Amino acid sequence: MQIFKRSVLITLLCMSCFSSLVMATSLQSLDKQVAVAMQRGDYQAVEKYALQGLEMAERQLGKRHKNTVIFRYYLAYVYGIQGRYTESLPLLETTLRQMKQVLGQTHRFTLMAMNSLSELYIAQGRYDLAEPVLTQALVLNRQTFGDKHRNTLNLMRTLGQLYHGKGDYEATEKQYQQTVALMEEVFGNEHQMTLHIISELGLLYIEMGNFLLAEPLLKEALKIRQKTLGEKHPETLASISNLALLYDEQGKYKLSMPLYEKVLPLCKEVLGEKHPFTLTVMNNLGLLHKEIGNYSTAEKLLKQTLNLRKEVLGEKHPEIILSLSNLALIYEVQGNYLQAEPLYNQALTLSKELLGDEHPHTFTVINNLANLYSSQGEDKLAEPLYKKTLVFRRKKLGNQHPNTLISINNLANLYKEQGHYELAKPLFKEALKTAREVLGEKHPFTLITMGNLAVIYSFQGLYKLAEPLHKQTLEKRRELLGNKHPDTLLSMNNLARFYEDEQHYQLAEPLYEDTLKISQQELGKKHPLTLTLMTNQASFYLSQNNYIAAEPLLLRTLALKKEVFGEKHPNTLTSISDLAWLYREKRNYQAAEKLFKQVWNIRKQVLGESHPDTLSSIKKLALLYYKQGNYQKSEQYIQQTIDLTKIILGEKNPNTLNYMGFLANIYKSLGRYYDAEFLYKKALKRSKEQSGEKHIKTLVFMGGLASVYDDQGKYKLAELLHKKTLNLKRQLLGDNHRETLSSMNNLALVYYSQARYQLAESFFKKVLKRDEEVLGKNHP
């Protein structure tokens, strides 16, 4: 899921170099006030003094005097910082033309204005316009002042930012490294300009996932600034925040949190509560609280950030888009979709107004809105937005841009959740191939995509392809992030689930236990990931009918989820549903029915009648009634599920086919063999068309049809189909998989029905022996 990144922590902008003009005393005073106000981050004061200076210069010196032009530049500049691009851009373009006429093309202010214009184009995502302006400015500055002049180095830094905006990490890294080398040669390694670019290079490495390269750079910048500037200097505070961001991205929350908590009060003391940098730190601290599951604290901090940004920057600044999106995200992760959606829509409207319909940030907001719709099960709203974003990013950013890869991954995830594995798989493959080429084998995004593809292979029953990918993902995450990072824990959990599906329980159980233990120690017992891992371990115990271990874990997880998320959160409802399933298996049908209905009613209320989770609740009620032998009631509920699924997902959706297979099984239990045969044939045909004959779901439908033939006394047809199913399951899953053993058992039943007792007995014995080997002699 893509969200707006934390705003990049860069060193504070200083305009003191602007205050070296030869002008009248009153204009000199205003010039200095502009610089001081800029340092404070008081943009309203900057605008006020720039307007006063411009008015005075025009009146005293004329509209084309060099000082008049320079104050006009100040005004255009501060409009740009405030995100008032429609005011800034024409004024800056006009001012630049005047500077070339009045000051000359190679005057330092003219070159600074060219740099500012290119930065403005970059901020608007108009890279095609930024590059020629920036390139010309760099050439002129080199010709006039040389390769090692301060302004030349600043332009080189901006060129790196251009490459970064275009998603070209390799060019960005090379440009920053060249700039660092020159700055160290010219200014030394302790000069603030050198430390600025070292910090930006460190932040780039964070984004590239090269944490080992980022850490020494950011620590070096912090150490030097503490020594030369002191603990409370704004540049030192920026370095502390940068280091906190590094630890945050590595999942080292215990290191990140105290740094943010240290720097925020210092920012308030030194810069003031409303300074833009203070608000950036407040924003990042809020997002960190989200990561560790402190949603109430996160919401409070992000609301405060939004309100203060509106006060300082106005209602229409790009930073407001960021704050609206982050606050919406907090509501989304808490399941408060009705509160999240209007915030995303506000962010989208504002982004279109300020940045334009085709700005990359506008499409980031569109992507976030699609994520919200997907979370709500509104796939018909989410899919066109994902596709629109992907088309734009392929066209404007190219197939290799990180944001394009995110869009490919998001659309693939949607197809995965819909059960359209054949649509998801090629997209995940494309994203993985490109990510390996562009970002490298160990980049966090590469590993996310690798894990997603492994899950697809698992869902398709392609276990021989899934296992090495699961293992590679885990191994590389351990190498990159360490054993305790949340992403590493997710990989351990995915590998454990794979082993569970493969019935390698002796491998799965210790992985589940280790993952949960590490998460509890590192993230805490109430962290969302810890609660997810508790749920998965409880489900593992349920799958083994180990109710003694499962029940207390389910009850403890449910109590914690109610405390953290509330009674109606999707995560809480999942735990209630799991507990109901446990009661069903223990034949406590009354307690199970009560809980299943509670979940169904809340999901209808919160998510709507047609949400996939709501449909899952109806299916579980149908399964409960089937378990009780109440086939008529079971049929009623599953038919309702099928009718809704056909409308929402279509008749050929894998979920629709699964529900059809279950209905066929109910018909079989009711003795309605003709109806059961018809449905199994229909589901089997569609599954073959979509997933192929060797897909696990296809084989389940094939086995179901064979069993209907057996019940009808069509033993030859049943035997042939059971044999075919058994052979295909052996090829796909191996001899000891539970599905393979189920087919062996079904074939034995056919032989028994034909009075071929010796053959039936040999198969029953094989099944029993392998069950004991896989599950143990004491398994139910």
Sequence and secondary structure as in RCSB ss.txt:
>XXXX:A:sequence
MQIFKRSVLITLLCMSCFSSLVMATSLQSLDKQVAVAMQRGDYQAVEKYALQGLEMAERQLGKRHKNTVIFRYYL
AYVYGIQGRYTESLPLLETTLRQMKQVLGQTHRFTLMAMNSLSELYIAQGRYDLAEPVLTQALVLNRQTFGDKHR
NTLNLMRTLGQLYHGKGDYEATEKQYQQTVALMEEVFGNEHQMTLHIISELGLLYIEMGNFLLAEPLLKEALKIR
QKTLGEKHPETLASISNLALLYDEQGKYKLSMPLYEKVLPLCKEVLGEKHPFTLTVMNNLGLLHKEIGNYSTAEK
LLKQTLNLRKEVLGEKHPEIILSLSNLALIYEVQGNYLQAEPLYNQALTLSKELLGDEHPHTFTVINNLANLYSS
QGEDKLAEPLYKKTLVFRRKKLGNQHPNTLISINNLANLYKEQGHYELAKPLFKEALKTAREVLGEKHPFTLITM
GNLAVIYSFQGLYKLAEPLHKQTLEKRRELLGNKHPDTLLSMNNLARFYEDEQHYQLAEPLYEDTLKISQQELGK
KHPLTLTLMTNQASFYLSQNNYIAAEPLLLRTLALKKEVFGEKHPNTLTSISDLAWLYREKRNYQAAEKLFKQVW
NIRKQVLGESHPDTLSSIKKLALLYYKQGNYQKSEQYIQQTIDLTKIILGEKNPNTLNYMGFLANIYKSLGRYYD
AEFLYKKALKRSKEQSGEKHIKTLVFMGGLASVYDDQGKYKLAELLHKKTLNLKRQLLGDNHRETLSSMNNLALV
YYSQARYQLAESFFKKVLKRDEEVLGKNHP
>XXXX:A:secstr
               GGG      HHHHHHHHHHHHHHHHT HHHHHHHHHHHHHHHHHHH TTSHHHHHHHHHH
HHHHHHTT HHHHHHHHHHHHHHHHHHT TTSHHHHHHHHHHHHHHHHTT HHHHHHHHHHHHHHHHHHH TTSH
HHHHHHHHHHHHHHHTT HHHHHHHHHHHHHHHHHHH TTSHHHHHHHHHHHHHHHHHT HHHHHHHHHHHHHHH
HHHH TTSHHHHHHHHHHHHHHHHTT HHHHHHHHHHHHHHHHHHT TTSHHHHHHHHHHHHHHHHTT HHHHHH
HHHHHHHHHHHHH SS HHHHHHHHHHHHHHHHTT HHHHHHHHHHHHHHHHHHH TT HHHHHHHHHHHHHHHH
TT HHHHHHHHHHHHHHHHHHT TTSHHHHHHHHHHHHHHHHHT HHHHHHHHHHHHHHHHHHT TT HHHHHHH
HHHHHHHHHTT HHHHHHHHHHHHHHHHHHH TTSHHHHHHHHHHHHHHHHTT HHHHHHHHHHHHHHHHHHT T
TSHHHHHHHHHHHHHHHHTT HHHHHHHHHHHHHHHHHHH TTSHHHHHHHHHHHHHHHHTT HHHHHHHHHHHH
HHHHHHT TTSHHHHHHHHHHHHHHHHTT HHHHHHHHHHHHHHHHHHH TTSHHHHHHHHHHHHHHHHTT HHH
HHHHHHHHHHHHHHHH TTSHHHHHHHHHHHHHHHHTT HHHHHHHHHHHHHHHHHHH TTSHHHHHHHHHHHHH
HHHTT HHHHHHHHHHHHHHHHHHH TT  
